[in-house]
Amino acid sequence: MKFSLRNSSIKRKLTLIIMAASTVALLLASTGFVSYELFTFRQKMVRDLSTLADIIANRSTAALSFDNQEDAE
């Protein structure tokens, strides 16, 4: 079965154009959403790890200052 755009009706051509435009818009929106989620996920991970590193650093200063092996572990 051969498909020829030249011999198709205007209704079919308009439907194809609308479907193509909708598909492109959907792909662009999906790409933008995934990119945004990936970016915010990385930012949140950095923020969480920085907070955890600060907590560990603050809790270990006393053990290091007084050379206390048990507390340091």
Stockholm file with secondary structure:
# STOCKHOLM 1.0

chainA/1-73         MKFSLRNSSIKRKLTLIIMAASTVALLLASTGFVSYELFTFRQKMVRDLSTLADIIANRSTAALSFDNQEDAE
#=GR chainA/1-73 SS CCCCSTTSCHHHHHHHHHHHHHHHHHHHHHHHHHHHHHHHHHHHHHHHHHHHHHHHHHHHHHHHHTTCHHHHC
#=GC SS_cons        CCCCSTTSCHHHHHHHHHHHHHHHHHHHHHHHHHHHHHHHHHHHHHHHHHHHHHHHHHHHHHHHHTTCHHHHC
//
